[in-house]
């Protein structure tokens, strides 16, 4: 994960690393829906790792062709380039 719990997120922001190639689209602001499987009635605790703290050089090295690094005086985050993302889909 690139962000911690309670962090402000933006549309198109990269929030973590996916183990398979390609993008995984989801809404990090929505709560996980209850599973309908019989074995899933146990209460499960999700433990998140400490967010990765990337430097500007790390971010530039990590991003793909359709992604950008947004740098402001108070923050830095990686996001999808909306113009290029629409063309590749």
N, C-alpha and C positions, 0 to 999 in steps of 0.2 A: 504494500500500500504506500502511496505517496502522501496521503493525508491522514490526519488523526480523527477520532470521534469528535463531532461537534464543529468541525471546520466548515467554513463557508465554501460552497462549491458553485461552479458556473456551468452552464450548458456547454457540452463538448469538452469539458476538462478531463484530462487523464488522471484517474484516481488510483491506479494500481497496475500490476503486471499480470497478464493473462498467460497461463502455462502453454496454451496452444497458439499457433499462428492466427492472425486475424484479430479483428476487433470484437469485443463483447459489449453489446448495448444493454444498459440497465439504468434504473433510477436509484441513486444512492440515498435519496431523501425519503423513499418509501420504506415502510416497515415490512419485514418478511411476512408473507401470508402463512397461515397455519397449514401444515401438511395434512393430507387426508389419509395417509398410510396408518394402519393400525399400530405399527411399531413406533410411530413418531409421537405418541402421546407423552413420552418422557420429556421432562424439561431439559433442554440442552443449553449450555452456556457457550457462546461464541467468544473465543479469545483471539483478539487481533494482535498481530505483531507490531512492534514499534515502527511508526512510519519512517520510510527511507528519507534521508535528508540529502538530496542531490545538489551539487554545486551547478553553476551555470554551464561549465564545461561538460559535466556529466549529463545534464539535460540535453544539450546540443548533440552529444554523441548518441543518446538514447532515441531521440525522436525519429520518425519515419518521414517519407517524402510529403505526406499529407498532414503533417503535424507542425505546430509552432511552439516556441517558448515565449510566454508573455512575462515581461519583466517590468515591474513598477517599483517606485522607491520603497514600498512597504511589503511587497510580496513577489514571488516568482512561481509560475506554474506552467505545466505543459497542457496544450489543448489541440483539438482538431482544427484544421483550417477548413471552415465551412465551404468555401468555394471549391477547393480541391476534393473534399470528401464527397460532395454531390456528384462530381464527374466520375469518380472511381466506382461508384455503386451501380 
